[in-house]
Amino acid sequence: MASQGYRDWLNAGRPYTLIRPAKAVQATLRGYGLTVYDYPNDAHLQANTPEDHTPFSVTGWPGPNKRWKARALDIMPRSDSSAHRKENADIARQLIKDRDAGHPGAMWIKYLNWTDEKGNCNQERWTDSANPLRRTTRSSSDRGHVHISGRSDVDDDDRADEYDPIGRLQGRDYSVADSQLIANSERGVTALVAGTDPIQFEFPWNDQAAQGFPNPLNQMTAKLDRLIAAAAADETRDLAATAAINSLVAAIQGGGALLEAEPIIAAIEAVRAQTHAEVVRLQEQLAAAEAQNQALAAALKEATSGRQPDSQTAE
């Protein structure tokens, strides 16, 4: 029998708001092409004890959940392949690691359910008021995906806005929620790319609704990353070489010989300028590709909803 909360929700016009940290993590993970559900299916809505997918959950912690605020996500594997099941489990492991360590972006998590590569399903909980980082583990029947439930006191918490568990899993700690290129300052590149800005763009073909679409930006993005990283190292070497050349020229001139440093340094700067031009060209290509795909991104966003199928009933 459906709960009184469900009936109240219907009478109120079915209001629904996903809390801020859950929405932020959902957007980031969807940026990698993952399916991440939030909206409850009928089994959730009509349960005797409504839980965190519903906007009238009665399982709040450390206090009651505010009405009409939902606070749960289901991160689905891309397929049933062993590689994708492992990816799903690895995402859970990163979330657990970050929550255990007190990473600000993960502190909104109350508990999560996950399944490892061998089919073992566990629930990890952080519900010790005296020790917020203390985790308890117990078995769960909520198999085949990662379920995250949020605390009752984090509805407007902004600490997950830039939290990227997959980026951290891959050894990167920058946001991919906006599919943003690495900022010049984060890569240590200074004069080489002075005057250029990070470009923000979406990758609509990463969405599961667009499987089969080619991804023309992947190679350009990877090449740009490699180019910027190599350029940073080159600039460091160039600075050292320039200092050595100036010192050598000064020593030679001190002995009465004629030698100018400018032509040598100009040759070095010409190579750097060529690299800079390549970086700018790739950034312009990426920006142009993003502009050409705005319509596709909008269409896919409209076609893809957060509602999960009724077959996905467990919390």
Beta strands, then each sheet from edge to edge (+ up, - down):
strand 1: 17-18
strand 2: 36-37
strand 3: 69-70
strand 4: 72-75
strand 5: 109-115
strand 6: 121-125
strand 7: 136-139
strand 8: 146-150
sheet 1: 1+ 3+
sheet 2: 2+ 4- 8+ 5- 6+ 7-
end
